[in-house]
């Protein structure tokens, strides 16, 4: 039986704005432990593409994109204190789900392009322009850090449990 690492939508931490990670925390053993827990949690979920620290019960402005989901990130990519500094004008509706809001899916209006500034896992400043799925992930995860769940914005929300859950 797998260990439950991800908090559900009823957890108050998911509705709280996460705190900035201080420069003294970047690179610390404690932060490395939290990031390792995030990696373990997202890799435990076959359908997971990214995770934010509040989803494992930590009120910190960190998220990671699971390695191998996008060619750009063959390894897990960690973003500390991320901030979307530019949003493209063009928007589109995309399908979303969430590891903390199991098996609900809905349509969310997102910017097609965004630019994100953050610190890497080792504290280096990074600026990344993103479009498509990566832009969607960035917006979804930054929403988590601001205490917003996709279901707050979604339309046509449906419950789509996997077949194994329906039979159990």
C-alpha positions as CSV (number, residue, x, y, z in Angstrom):
1,X,0.0,0.0,0.0
2,X,1.4,3.4,-0.9
3,X,2.0,6.1,1.6
4,X,-0.4,9.0,1.4
5,X,1.9,12.1,1.0
6,X,-0.4,14.5,-0.8
7,X,-3.0,16.4,1.2
8,X,-6.6,16.6,0.0
9,X,-8.6,19.6,-1.0
10,X,-10.1,19.9,2.5
11,X,-6.7,20.7,4.0
12,X,-6.6,24.4,5.1
13,X,-3.0,24.8,4.0
14,X,-4.2,24.6,0.4
15,X,-6.2,27.8,1.0
16,X,-3.3,29.8,2.5
17,X,-0.8,31.9,0.6
18,X,2.6,30.1,1.0
19,X,5.5,31.9,2.5
20,X,8.6,32.9,0.6
21,X,11.7,30.7,1.1
22,X,14.4,32.7,2.7
23,X,17.9,32.9,1.2
24,X,19.3,31.1,4.2
25,X,16.9,28.2,3.6
26,X,18.0,27.6,0.0
27,X,20.4,24.7,-0.1
28,X,19.7,23.7,3.5
29,X,19.3,20.1,4.6
30,X,15.7,20.9,5.7
31,X,14.8,22.3,2.3
32,X,16.4,19.4,0.6
33,X,14.3,17.0,2.7
34,X,11.1,18.9,1.7
35,X,12.0,18.8,-2.0
36,X,12.8,15.0,-1.7
37,X,9.3,14.5,-0.2
38,X,7.8,16.5,-3.1
39,X,9.6,14.3,-5.6
40,X,8.6,11.1,-3.8
41,X,4.9,12.3,-3.7
42,X,4.7,13.3,-7.4
43,X,6.5,10.1,-8.6
44,X,4.1,8.0,-6.6
45,X,1.3,9.2,-8.9
46,X,1.3,7.9,-12.5
47,X,-0.8,10.9,-13.7
48,X,1.1,13.6,-11.8
49,X,3.0,16.2,-13.8
50,X,3.9,18.7,-11.0
51,X,3.4,19.4,-7.3
52,X,3.6,22.4,-5.0
53,X,4.9,22.3,-1.5
54,X,1.5,23.1,0.1
55,X,0.3,19.8,-1.4
56,X,2.6,17.9,1.0
57,X,1.6,20.2,3.9
58,X,4.5,22.7,3.7
59,X,3.7,26.4,3.4
60,X,6.6,27.3,1.2
61,X,6.7,28.9,-2.3
62,X,8.2,25.9,-4.1
63,X,6.9,23.7,-6.9
64,X,8.5,21.1,-9.1
65,X,7.8,19.7,-12.6
66,X,8.2,16.0,-12.8
67,X,11.1,14.9,-15.0
68,X,10.3,13.2,-18.2
69,X,6.9,14.9,-18.7
70,X,8.4,17.5,-21.1
71,X,11.5,17.1,-23.2
72,X,12.8,20.3,-21.7
73,X,13.0,18.7,-18.3
74,X,14.4,15.1,-18.4
75,X,15.0,15.4,-14.7
76,X,12.7,16.9,-12.0
77,X,12.9,20.7,-12.1
78,X,12.5,22.7,-8.9
79,X,11.3,26.3,-8.8
80,X,11.8,28.3,-5.5
81,X,9.9,31.5,-4.9
82,X,8.4,31.5,-8.5
83,X,6.7,34.6,-9.8
84,X,5.0,34.9,-13.2
85,X,6.4,38.2,-14.4
86,X,4.7,38.2,-17.8
87,X,1.5,36.8,-19.2
88,X,0.7,36.7,-22.9
89,X,-2.5,38.4,-24.1
90,X,-3.9,35.3,-25.8
91,X,-5.8,32.8,-23.6
92,X,-7.2,29.4,-24.1
93,X,-9.3,26.9,-22.3
94,X,-7.4,23.8,-21.1
95,X,-8.4,20.6,-19.2
96,X,-7.0,20.3,-15.7
97,X,-6.9,18.0,-12.8
98,X,-5.0,18.0,-9.5
99,X,-3.4,15.5,-7.2
100,X,-5.1,17.2,-4.2
101,X,-8.5,17.3,-5.8
102,X,-8.8,13.6,-6.9
103,X,-10.6,12.7,-9.6
104,X,-12.2,16.0,-10.6
105,X,-11.3,17.5,-14.0
106,X,-12.5,20.8,-15.5
107,X,-11.8,23.4,-18.1
108,X,-9.7,26.4,-17.0
109,X,-9.0,29.6,-18.9
110,X,-5.2,30.1,-18.9
111,X,-2.7,32.3,-20.7
112,X,-1.1,30.5,-23.6
113,X,2.3,32.0,-22.8
114,X,4.0,33.1,-19.5
115,X,7.4,34.1,-18.2
116,X,8.4,32.8,-14.8
117,X,11.2,34.0,-12.6
118,X,12.4,31.8,-9.8
119,X,15.4,30.3,-8.0
120,X,16.7,26.8,-9.0
121,X,17.1,24.1,-6.4
122,X,20.7,25.3,-5.8
123,X,19.6,29.0,-5.5
124,X,20.5,30.2,-9.0
125,X,18.1,32.8,-10.5
126,X,16.3,31.5,-13.6
127,X,13.9,33.1,-16.0
128,X,11.9,30.9,-18.3
129,X,9.5,31.6,-21.1
130,X,6.8,28.9,-21.5
131,X,3.9,28.1,-23.7
132,X,1.5,25.2,-24.0
133,X,1.6,22.6,-21.2
134,X,4.5,24.1,-19.4
135,X,2.8,27.5,-19.2
136,X,-0.3,25.8,-17.9
137,X,1.7,23.9,-15.3
138,X,3.4,27.2,-14.2
139,X,0.0,28.9,-13.7
140,X,-1.6,26.0,-11.9
141,X,1.3,25.6,-9.5
142,X,1.6,29.3,-8.8
143,X,-2.1,29.3,-8.0
144,X,-1.4,26.6,-5.4
145,X,1.2,28.8,-3.8
146,X,-1.4,31.6,-3.6
147,X,-4.1,29.3,-2.0
148,X,-6.1,28.8,-5.2
149,X,-7.3,25.5,-6.5
150,X,-8.1,24.9,-10.1
151,X,-11.7,24.1,-9.2
152,X,-12.1,27.7,-8.1
153,X,-11.7,28.7,-11.7
154,X,-12.9,25.7,-13.6
155,X,-16.0,25.2,-15.6
156,X,-17.7,21.9,-16.6
157,X,-16.1,20.1,-13.6
158,X,-16.6,16.3,-13.8
159,X,-15.7,13.4,-11.5
160,X,-13.7,10.9,-13.6
161,X,-12.4,8.2,-11.2
162,X,-10.2,5.6,-12.8
163,X,-11.9,2.3,-13.4
164,X,-10.1,0.5,-10.6
165,X,-11.7,2.9,-8.1
166,X,-15.1,2.5,-9.6
167,X,-14.9,-1.3,-9.2
168,X,-13.4,-1.2,-5.6
